[in-house]
Amino acid sequence: MNSLKQHARAVTPPLTSTTSSTYPALMRYSFSTGTFYFRDLAWCLRLAQQAGFDGVEYVIGPDYFIRGEAALARVARSHSSRVLSLHPPFVVFSRLPGVPWPKQGISSWPRTMRAAAALGAPMAVTHTVSLFSWQSPRAERYRAALKQGREAAPHVELTIESPQRGRRRVTLLDDLRALVDLAGEQQCGITLDTCHAGHN
C-alpha cells in the first residue's frame, strides 16, 4: 500500500503557487473508519499510518459515545496520522434507542461540525435531502441547516456528500450541476462519495 501511495505521488505533478488550481495542496489519502465500524479511532489511525495513508475520515461510532469526545480528541492528537474529515454516525446506528444523537439528520450538523473541530479535522461531511422544489419549506430548512452547521465551527469546512440514488425517485440534488451550484451558494465544499457514484 505504501508503494502505491509513493507511486501516486510520484506521477502527480506538484502543485505550486504558480499553478492555476483552486486547491494549491497535495492530495491526501484517507480511508473511512466506517469500513471498520467495530474498531475504535486509535486502531484506525494506527492502521492508516502502517498502510501509508495520511489519515482517516472518522465516522462517529460506538467509541465516540463510550469514551467521549475529549478522550477521542486526545487520541487524535497522539498519532502522526490525522483525522482528515468527520462523518456523522450511520443512520442505522444513530437511531438506535439510547444513542444520544439527533434523530433528524439536518439537526445534527452543528454537532457534527463541533466534533470535527474538537478532533482537529479540517472538514466535515453532511448529506443531501430529497428536494423537488427550490421554493419549498423543506428547501428553506435545508439551507438554514447548512448555515447553522457552518456557523457552529467557522474554521471547519462543511462539505455536502454526493448522494446515492438507488431506486428512489430522482430529486433536484441528484443532478451534479445543481449540487455544485447549491454548494457554491451555501459556501460549502463537495465530498465525492465514490461508493455512491459506483452504485448510481
N, C-alpha and C positions, 0 to 999 in steps of 0.2 A: 504494500500500500504506500509506503514511504517513497519507493522508487517511482511509483505512478505520480505521486504529488510532485516530486522533483522534476519529472519529465514534463508535467503540465506547466510548471513554472518556467522551465527551460524554453518551451516553444511559445509561451505567451509573451509578446513584446512588452517590455517595461513601460509603465505609464509615467510620464514626467510632466513638469509644469508647462511644457510646450505642447502637450497633447490637447486635442480638441475635445476629448472625452469629458462628459459631465461629472464623472466619478474618477478623479485622479488618484486612484489607490489600487494596489494589487488585489486580485481576487483572493478571498479567504475561503478555506474549505471547512465545512462542518457537517455533522450528521444530527438527525433529530433523536433526542432521547426517547421519543415515543416508540422508536424501534425496540428499545429495551425498557418498556414502561415499568417493569417489575424491579428494575435496578435503580439505585439511588444516584444522585448527581455526582458524588465523588467517584463512583465506579465508572460512570460515563466519561468524566473528564480524564481519568487515567487511561481509559481505552482510546480516547481521542489523541492523547499525547503519544501513546505507544504505536498507534496506527498512522501517525504523521498528519493528523488533522490539526487545524488551528484552534478548533473549539467545537462547541455543540450548540444546537438550538434546544434549549431546555423546555420541554413540555411539562407544565406543572403537574406533578404526580403525587402519589401517596407520601413520598418523603417530605414534600412541602408542608403537608398538614401534620405529619407525625413529628418532625423535627422543628419546624417553624422557619420563618423567613430569615431571621437573624442568623440562625445556625447555618443555613444554606449559603448566605452571603459570605460567611467565614470560609466555607468550603470553596466557594468560587474564587476567593482571593488567594487561597493557599495552593492553587495549581497553576502551572505555566500555560496550559490550555485554558481557554476562556469560555464563558457563556456569551456567545455572539448574538443571540437573539432569544426571545422568550415567547412561548406559545401558551395560550390558556389551556386548562385541562381539557381532555377529551370529553365530549358531551355526555357520553355514557357514564363516565366516572363522576363528573361534576353533579349529575342529577341523582346520584345515589343518596338515600336517606342518611343524614348525618354529616355529609360533606359540606363544610362551611364555605360555599362559593355561590355567587348569584346564579339562579337557575335560568334567567334570561341572559343570553349571550351578550347583548349590547350593553347591559347594565354592569357587566364585569370589566369593561375596558379600562376605566380609570385604575382599578385594582391591578389589572394586568400590567399597565404602564408603570405603576409604582413598584411592582415586584421586579420588573426589568431594571429599573433604576437601582433597586437595592442589591441586585445580583451583578451589577456592573455591565449589563447588556446594553449595547448602543441602540438596539431596536427591538420592537415588539410586534407581534402578529395579531391582526384581527381578521374578521371574516365578512363576507358579503351577506346580504339578506335578500330575500325574494322580493324584488321590486317590479311592478308592472306599470307604474306611472311616476314620473318625477315630481308631480304635484300632489301626491298622496300624503296623508298624515304619516304613513309608515316611512316614506322617504324623508320627511322632515325630522322624524325621530332618529333616523339613521344618521343624518347629517349632524344632528345635535349630539349624538353619542360619540361620533368621531371627534368632534370639537372637545367634548369633555375628556376623552381619552388623551388628546394632545396636551390639554391644559394640566392634566394630572402629573405629568412628568415632561416638562418642556425640553429637556436635554436628551430625551429618548425619541427616536424616530418611530412614528406609528406607521405601520405598513398594512396594506389590505391584501389578503391572500387570494390568489386566483381560485375560483370555485370549481367544485366537482359537480357536473350536471346530472349524471346518471340518467334515470328515466323520468325525472320530474319535468314539469312544464318549463320551457325556456323563459328566462327573465332578462331584464334590461342589463344586468351586470354580468351575464354570460357572454356578452359582446366585449371583446378585449378593448376596443376603442372606447367604449362607454366607461369601462373600468379605469382606463388610463385618464380619461377626462375627469372623472369623479375624483380620482386620487390627486390630480393636479389642483382641482378646485378646493379640495379639503387639506392641501399641503401634507399629503401622505405619500409614502413610498408604496411600491408594489412588491409582494413576495410571489414569485412564480413557483407554484407547487407542481413539480414535475410529475408527482404521482397523480395528482388531479388531471394534469394535461394528458398523461398517458391514458387514463381512464376515459376521458372525454373523446 
